[in-house]
């Protein structure tokens, strides 16, 4: 179990201060699997967000950017050039990530002052992301480091040291084009592909079990299905890969696997004995992240 925990991604450990727990916080958002991936898998990435028209009218023109991680795992910060960055991988959360991020956006709009934004740890009931931003597919940019924390020309020796430390923690990560919410990453001993499945857990698990029973769960012969974790109401299968094969080499195998998976989803017959055994084996290699 401890070996598979490495697949959870490089985010910093977050302290929890929870009154509630919403098991599927990004439910209803168009790009739910990508929100999960940015929260759980990706070290350094950004995506622009568009405010709903009524908020844009009330607050004026604002650049709002979703970020995987901010300095000290802050929930939000305003750069020297006025851009509002909102973090997904936070030091504190209330148990409802959707509400937390929406509250961080609103707090940043109200603040307007460069630097970290004061955001309540437990914002309570209130607007959610669909009330604050225009929903749609995220336009994700992966970064090799956290230089996006600072505006062009901004200089801060202490901030530079923090930035350099953060950059040292990043594993190379590539967003794969074969399917949404799939990422290749390279760690010291191997590489992985991790894919946030968009489907309900039971349906996804049955489809994976059918593939496993038929011998169709590997990406290529030299790969290994390492297991999966479940987070925010979705399954994330993980494959171990040879470390030194570049990310682009896995696009075609992943596209073929995605096709096999999609075909398996359409099968409605009960699982046969071999598929039921495969399903139990998958469950035994599953880790739940909260």
N, C-alpha and C positions, 0 to 999 in steps of 0.2 A: 504493500500500500504506500509506503513512504517513497518508493521509487516512482510510482505513477503520479504522486503529488507534484513532481516537477513539471508535469504537463499543464498545470494550472496557470502558468504564465508568470511574467516577471514583476507583477505589480507589487507594491510595498504592502506590508501587513497593515491592515486597517483595524483600529479599535472600534468596537461596536457599542453603541448606546441606543438600544432599540426598545421601543414600546410596542412595535408591531412587526410583522414580517409578511411582506407581499411576495409570494413565491414566483410570480411571473410579472415583474414590474413593467416590462416593455410591451406587454400585450396590447394589441391594437395598432401599434406603430407599423408603418409600411415596411421598414427595414429592421424589424425586431432582431433577427440573428446578428446583424452587424452591430447593433447597440450592445448586444451581449459580448460579441467578440472584442469590441473596444474596451469594454469593462473588464474582461477576464483574460484575454489572450495577448493583446498587442501592447508593446512597451511604449512606443512614441508615435502617435498619429494625431491628426486633426481633421475636422470636417466643419465647413461653414454651416451656420444655422440661420434661418430667415425668420424674423419675428412675424407674428400674425399682424395683419394690417392695423388693427385697433391699437396694438402696442407700439408699432412703428409710428403711428400718428401721435400717440401720447408722449413718446420719449424721443422722437426724432430719429435721424439716421444713426445706427449703431452697428459696428461690426461685432458679431457674436460668433465665437468659434468653440465648438466642442473639442476637448482635448482628453487624451487618455489620462495623463498625469501632470500635475502642476507642482511647483516647489513645495516641499513639506507636505505633499498630498493635500494641499488646500482645495476647498470646493470651488473657488473662483478667484480670479485676479484680473486687474485691469492694467494693461501694459502702458508704457509711457506715451504711446501714440494713440491711446484711447480704446484699443481693441479689448473687448471683454472675452476672456478665456474661462471656460467652465469645465471643471474636471470630472471625470467619471470614476477614477480610482482614487477614492478619498480616504482621509484618515478616520473620519467619523461618518456614519450614516444612520438613518432612523429605522431602517428595515424596509423602506419604500424608496428605492433608488429613483424612480420616476418623479415622485414628488420632491425629493431632495434636489434633483438637477433643475427642475422648474423653479423651485424657491431660490436656488443660486443665481439663475438668470435674472429673476426679478430683483434680487438684492443687488446684483451688479448694476442693473439699470438705475436703481435708486441711488447708488453710491456715486458713481462717476469719478471717483478719486483714484489715481494710479496706486497700485499696490494690492495686497490681499483684500478680499471682500469679506466683511463679517456676515456669516450665514448661520442661521439657527441650526443646531445639531438635530433638533426634532421640530420641524416646521409646523407639524400638525396638518389638519385638513386644509385644502386649498387648491389652487390651480395646478394642473398636471401639464406634462409636456405638450399634449395636443391642444391645450388652452393657450400655450405661450408661443409655440413655433409652428411654422407651416410644415406639416408632415410630408415626408417623401424619402426617396432613397438618399442615403448619405454619400456625399462626394468626398471619399476618404483619401487623405494624403499620408503616406508613411514617411517617417523621418529617421535618419540615422542617429540623430541626437535630439536633445531638448532645446536647441537654439531658438525654437519658436517661442520660448518663454519671454524673450526680450525683443524689443523693437530695434530696427536698424539704427545703429549709432548709439544705442543705449549702453552705458558702461557702469558697472558696479562690481568692484573687486570681490566682495563677499558673495554676490550672486554668481559671479563667474566661477568661483571655487565650488559652489553648490552644483552648478551646471556640469562642471567637469566630473564631479563625483557621480552624479546621476547618469551621465553618459557612459561611465565605466560599467554600469549594471546592465546595459542593453545587449541582448542577443540579436544577431542579424535576423530580420523578419521581412518576409515578402508576402504581399497580398496576391493570391492566385486568381486568375481570370476564369478558370474552368467552371466555377460556381460561386455564388455569393457566400460570404462569411467563411472562407477557407484561407488558411494562412500556413505558409512554410516558415519554420524557424530553425536556426542552427545553434546547438548548444555544444559544450566542449567535447562530448563523447559521441554525439550522433546528431541527426536532424529529425524533424517531425513535420507532418502535416496534421493540422487540427481544423476541424470543420464543424461549425455550429449548424445543426440540422434545423430546418424551419418547421418541421412537422410535429404534431402531438407525440408525446413520449411513447405511448403504447404502440402507435402506428410505426414510428421510427424504429423502435426496438424489434418489432415483428419483421420489418423489412430487413434490418441488419441480420436477424437470425436466419432468414431465408438465404441471404447471401452467404453467411458463414457455413450453413449446412451444405450449400452447393459449391463451396470452395471459391467463392467470388468476392471475398472481403479484403484481399490484399490489393495494394496498388500495383505492385510488380512482384516477381518471384523473390527478389532480394529484400523485400520489405516485410514488416511484421505489424499486424494489428495489435497495438499495445494495450487497448482498453478504451474506456471512455469515462467522462464525468458528466454529471447532470448539474445544470446551474440555471437559475432564472426560468425554470420550467421547460428547458430544452436539453437535448442530448448533444454531447460534443465528442465524437469518436476521434481517436488519436492513432496515427501510424508512425512507427519507427522506420527511419530511412538511413541509407548510407550517408555519412556526414558530408562527404566532399562532392556529392552530386548536386549541381546547381538547381535552384528552385524551378527554373523554366522546364527542366526535364520531367517534372511531375504534372505539368498541365494536361497532357494527353491522357496519362493513366487516371488522373482524377476525373477528367471529363467522362471517361469510359465507366469508371466506378459510379459517378453520379447518374449515368444512364441506367446502369444495372439497379441502382437503388430506387430510382424513379419507377422502373418496371416492377420491382418487388413491392412497392407501395400499392400498386393497382391490384395485387392479388388479394382476394377476400376469403379464400378457403381457409379453414382452420389449419394451424400449424401441424405438420406431421411429426412423428416421434423424433426424428433427427433434428428437425427445426426447433422443437420444444427443448431438446437437450442443448442445442446451440444457444437458445434464448437464456436458459439458466446459466450457461457459461458466461455469457455477456454480462448478465446481472452480477455475477460473482466478481467481475473485473471492473465494476462501476464505482466511482467515487462521487459523492455529492458535495458540492461547494455551495456555501451560503455567505 
